[in-house]
Amino acid sequence: MPSLDEKLEAILAEVIRRNEGEPEFHQAVREVLESLGRVVAKRPDYADGALIERICEPERQIIFRIPWTDDRGGVRINRGFRVQFNSALGPYKGGIRFHPSVNVGIIKFLGFEQTFKNALTGMPIGGGKGGSDFDPKGRSDAEIMRFCQSFMTELCRHLGEHTDVPAGDIGVGGREIGYMFGQYKRLTNRYEAGVLTGKGLSYGGSRARKEATGYGNTYFVQAMLLTRGRDFDGMRAVVSGSGNVAIYTMEKIASLGGRIMACSDSDGYVIDEAGIDLDLVKEIKEVRRERISEYARLKGTGAHYITGGSIWDVPCDVAMPSATQNELTGRDARALLRNGVIAVGEGANMPSTPEAIRIFQEAGVLFGPGKAANAGGVATSALEMQQNASRDSWTFEQTESRLASIMRNIHDICASTAEEYGTPGDYVLGANIAGFVRVAEAMRALGVI
Ligand code: GLU
C-alpha cells in the first residue's frame, strides 16, 4: 500500500478508530487520502480548519427500524439507514440500496464516494446515501410495496427537494421509487416531484435517467480510449452484473460496434458465442425479474452459464465492472491483463480492490474509477431535478446530449488535474483531487459548520 504522510496517516487512524468494523469505509477514505498528499504539499491551506477531518465525518447519520408484514401475515423487521454526508455543494443526493449486505459502514463508504462523484459532475448536489439490509430477492410485488411504504414512513421527515434527494441503487429501481414517491406524497400532502429521482416518466421522471449510468460509463471509457487513438468498434467487452447499470452499458457499447462477451449476477455468469442478446437479458431482468442462469436455458446453443467461477477470466479488451464493491480482485486483474485488457470503466461503486487498481495502473491500463466513470447516473438525476423545478420535460436526445457533454467534462477535468499534479493518465488521482477541491472550496467559504 502506498504510504501517507504523517498528517494524513493520523487522519486515517482517527477515521478507523471512530468507525470501527467498517472496512469498506476505511478503504474509500484511504484511497482519497492517498491522492490528497499532493494537494496538501501544494496547498497546505487546504488542511487548515480541520477541513480534511470534517470531510471524512458525515454531517448526519440516521438509523431506523422498518417493520413490515409479509404475505403470510408475519411481521418482519429490517434496519434502515440514511447517511447525509456533505451538503456544501447542494442538498444531499445519492441512491438507496436494498441488499442483505447493507450496514452503516457500507452506506458510509457509498456516501463518501458520492460526495466527490457529485462534485465532479459540476452540478449543485451534495452527497448522501441510504438503504436497508432488506433482501428483495423472491419477494412479491405486494411485499415490496409494503416494505417501501414503511421505509418511507420513517425516512420522509429527513427528505425534501432542498434537503435530501434519494434515488435508486442496487435493489431499488423504478418500481421501488414509485412506491416510495407515492408514500412521500401521501404523508406530506405535497406533490414534491424533486424529492426523489429515477421516477417513472408518467409522474415526473427524466428521459435517459434509466440509461444514464451505463451510457455515461461508456462515454467515459470512450474518452479514455480516444487519448490513445482507439474506439469501441470491434472491441470485446465484459460487463459484470445484469442490473440497470450493466444493461445500458452493454446497450451503448454494442451501439458503438463493441461485442459483449459476458454478463453476470451474484450466482454466476453467462457467455454467448454470438455476443450477449440484450433483448433477452432485458426480458429476464426487467420483465420476469429472474436469475441470469435463465439466459442459457432460454437461448440454447452457443450460450453457457457458469457458476462459481470469475467473469474476469473471460478474455476481453474492455472490462466494465458493474455489479458491486470489491468484485474485481488482484487475481482478477492479473487474469484480465494476461488476456490483453486495455481499459477498465467502473460502473459500480468501488468494484476494484486497491490491489487490482494498482495492477492496472502499473501495467498502463486505462482505468476509470467509479466516482468519475459512473457519475452519469447522478448527473442525470440532477437534470431530473432541474426539469422538476422548472416543471418541464426534455426529449431523450436533449437529455442524452447533456449527459454526453457532462461525461466529457468529467473526463477532461480528471485528465487535466492528474497532469497538473504530476501523473498524467492517473484518473484515480485526478478524480480524487478535482472532486476534493470543489467540495473543499465550498466548505471553506461556508465557515466552520
Ligand atoms: N446510486 C447511483 C450512484 O451511485 C445514483 C444516485 C442518484 O442518482 O442520486 O451514483
Residues whose N, C-alpha, C, O or C-beta is under 5 A from the ligand:
A	BS01	LIG	K93 G94 G95 V165 P166 A167 G168 D169 N374 G377 V378 S381
